[in-house]
Amino acid sequence: MVVSFIDGRLRVRDEALKIPIMAYKLKDKLMTINGVIDVSVSYKVGSLLIIYNAPALNIDMLMEVIAPYVSTKDNYKSVTKNSSIQPLLINRHVINTGMLLSLTVNIVSALSGIKSLHISSGIAFLMFCLNHIYKHRRLLFA
């Protein structure tokens, strides 16, 4: 399944790519295509990142090569360019900023002896951390 794409960059995720042999066979096949610059495999999450020369290749050409190797035959045209990237970046920045801010407030309140602020900022930090761990559970517990 195509997770995201912009001209020159395509990310595909599929359960079949969690099998290292399958993922690396597809990588080798893609690297033989003129216009493919780099292919990164993450078989732990079943992800493939393809960096390609957009003027030389288009997504249709790449999907013809990828289709036999993946189990999900979805309509990648329903994924708009950059559709899944922007919300994730905003959410990631909010969570990371929240973690940093709540940790800073927690340390300052602990040093200045404001117990109620220390407790509430500690709870906020814990919530941001749990959210972060939940979002990255596939990588953390693979």
N, C-alpha and C positions, 0 to 999 in steps of 0.2 A: 504494500500500500504506500502510495506517495504521501509523505507527511508534509513536505514543503518543497517548494522550488522557486527559484528566481533564475533569470537568465545566467547560465554558467554554473549553477549549483543546484543539485537535486539530492534530496534525502528520501530513502526508501526504508520502510520497516516492515518486517514480515517474520512470522514464526520460523519459516524455512531457513532464514538467514542466521538463526541461532545454532545451526549445525555448522561447525567451522569449515568442514570440507566443502559444503555447498557454498558458503559465503566466499571462500577464497577461490573456488572455481569461477564464480561469477566475477570476482575482482580481476582475475587473470584474463577472462574473456573481455571485460570492459577495457582493460588496459591495452588490448590489441587494436582498439578502434582509434583511428586518426581523429584527433580533436579532444580526446579524453586526457586531461592533464593529471589528475590524481584520483584515486579511489581509496577511501578509508573504510575499514571494516570494524564493526564492534559486534562480535557474535554473542556477547553476553546479553545485549538487549535486542539483537537481531536487526541491526541498523547498518545501512550502507550510505556513505556520503560520496557523491560523485561531483568532482570539479571538472568542468568541460569548457571548451571554447564555444561560446554561444553562436557566433557567426558560422562556424563549421558544422555544428550539430544542433539538432533540436530534440525536444523531449520525446517525440514520437519515435525517433531512431533509437534512442536509449531504451525506451520501454519495449521495443521489439526484441532487444537482446535480454532484458531483465525478465520479461514475462515467463519464459520456460523455467526459470529458477525459483520463482516465488509461488506460494500457494494461494495468495489473495489476488484475484483478478478484478480489481476495482476500476472505476472510471476515474483516472487521474485528472481528467479535464474538469472535474467538479472541484478540485483543489485550486483555488486561485493563487496567483503568484503572491508569495510572502504571507499567505493567509494565516498560517499557524505560527509564524515567527514573532510577529509584533505583540500579540497578547502575552506570549510566554516571556518575552524580554521585559515588558512592563511589569508583569507579575514577579519575575525574578528580581528586578531592581527594587520593587516595593518590599519584598521579603528580606532581601539582603540589607537594605537601608533600615528596615524595622529592627532587624537583629542587632545591627551596629548601634543604632540609637538607643534601644532599650538596654543593651549591655553597658553603654556609656552612662546612661542615667542611673543604672543599677550600681555601678562602681562609685559614682559621685555621691549618690545618696547614702551608700554604705560608709564612705569616708566622712561624710558630714553628719552622720547619725540620724538621718530622717528615716525611721523604721517603716512607716506606712508607704512611702514612695519606693523604698528599697524592695518591699514585698510586691507591690503592684508592678514595678518594672521587671522584677524577676519572673513574675507570672507571664508578662508580655513576652519576655525573651524566651521563656520555655515554649510558649505557643508558636512563636516564629520558628524556633528550632524544630519542633515537632512537625510543622508544616513542611519545612525544608527536608527533613528526613523522609517524610511520607512521599514527597515529590521525587526523591532520588532513591527510593527503596530498591529499585531494580539494580542499580549500580552498587549500592552499599551492601546488599545482601545476596549478591550473585555468587 
